[in-house]
Amino acid sequence: MHARLPTLSAAPRAPRRARPASALAARPDRKHAILLAAEKLFAQHGYHAVSLRQIADEAAVPLALVGYYYGPKNELFHAIFAHWNHTIEERLAGLAAVHNDPANARTLPRIIEAFIGPVLALRASAEGEYYALLVARELYHASPEADRVLRAFFDPLAHAFIDAIHIALPHATRTQAAWGYQFALGALLHHMSDVRIERLSKGKASTADPAATPLLVNFIVGGLRAALPKPKKTTTTTTTTQRRRP
């Protein structure tokens, strides 16, 4: 008989450790997925109606990753606008390319084209649709989150365009130019967020119709010129009436 060899017992397994968030973050696309999910949900439902859990579910990532990448919800909200800051830079670059000559009738339309063109192109694109809706929906809510974003990203843009409008319409005050900018912004934001044009046009127009761009430019330019008209030149005619002496 052969002696039975002793069997080797399996070494005890070390208990499995929960992977830290840094290990879960091996896929860099997850960070972008979180940003896109937050952008979509904020645009659809509003900042205060969306939780980090809902964002994690939409992005199909563990909840821990949302905090690992972005921290609290207000920082994630801010990160969306930082991600899209290149669109603001594009608008400022377009403005810088305008030769601001008040005597040229095309100056003001070019300023407005630089103001609205990149935004409408973004609204019509698949990757920028939710961001454009988010801008139109959230930035006029009186919340600390919106005010922080406005001050960091959009106030410098606004000041640059107000200055340009003031130069193009030098007879107006800068305060009047600021009002004009606000009215122009209102028209742009409404166009970005409203979808009733499809009903109102009886199906002949769509929200992303490029034909609307020159119409909006002309509308804003016409409004600015009507609201801030050049003062009329007054001519004083002196008529001397000589009376005949009796």
Rosetta blueprint (number, residue, H / E / L):
1 M L
2 H L
3 A L
4 R L
5 L L
6 P L
7 T L
8 L L
9 S L
10 A L
11 A L
12 P L
13 R L
14 A L
15 P L
16 R L
17 R L
18 A L
19 R L
20 P L
21 A H
22 S H
23 A H
24 L H
25 A L
26 A L
27 R L
28 P L
29 D H
30 R H
31 K H
32 H H
33 A H
34 I H
35 L H
36 L H
37 A H
38 A H
39 E H
40 K H
41 L H
42 F H
43 A H
44 Q H
45 H H
46 G L
47 Y H
48 H H
49 A H
50 V L
51 S L
52 L H
53 R H
54 Q H
55 I H
56 A H
57 D H
58 E H
59 A H
60 A L
61 V L
62 P L
63 L H
64 A H
65 L H
66 V H
67 G H
68 Y H
69 Y H
70 Y H
71 G L
72 P L
73 K H
74 N H
75 E H
76 L H
77 F H
78 H H
79 A H
80 I H
81 F H
82 A H
83 H H
84 W L
85 N H
86 H H
87 T H
88 I H
89 E H
90 E H
91 R H
92 L H
93 A H
94 G H
95 L H
96 A H
97 A L
98 V L
99 H L
100 N L
101 D L
102 P L
103 A L
104 N L
105 A L
106 R L
107 T H
108 L H
109 P H
110 R H
111 I H
112 I H
113 E H
114 A H
115 F H
116 I H
117 G H
118 P H
119 V H
120 L H
121 A H
122 L H
123 R H
124 A H
125 S L
126 A L
127 E L
128 G L
129 E H
130 Y H
131 Y H
132 A H
133 L H
134 L H
135 V H
136 A H
137 R H
138 E H
139 L L
140 Y L
141 H L
142 A L
143 S L
144 P H
145 E H
146 A H
147 D H
148 R H
149 V H
150 L H
151 R H
152 A H
153 F H
154 F H
155 D H
156 P H
157 L H
158 A H
159 H H
160 A H
161 F H
162 I H
163 D H
164 A H
165 I H
166 H H
167 I H
168 A H
169 L L
170 P L
171 H L
172 A L
173 T L
174 R H
175 T H
176 Q H
177 A H
178 A H
179 W H
180 G H
181 Y H
182 Q H
183 F H
184 A H
185 L H
186 G H
187 A H
188 L H
189 L H
190 H H
191 H H
192 M H
193 S H
194 D L
195 V L
196 R L
197 I H
198 E H
199 R H
200 L H
201 S L
202 K L
203 G L
204 K L
205 A L
206 S L
207 T L
208 A L
209 D L
210 P L
211 A L
212 A H
213 T H
214 P H
215 L H
216 L H
217 V H
218 N H
219 F H
220 I H
221 V H
222 G H
223 G H
224 L H
225 R H
226 A H
227 A H
228 L L
229 P L
230 K L
231 P L
232 K L
233 K L
234 T L
235 T L
236 T L
237 T L
238 T L
239 T L
240 T L
241 T L
242 Q L
243 R L
244 R L
245 R L
246 P L
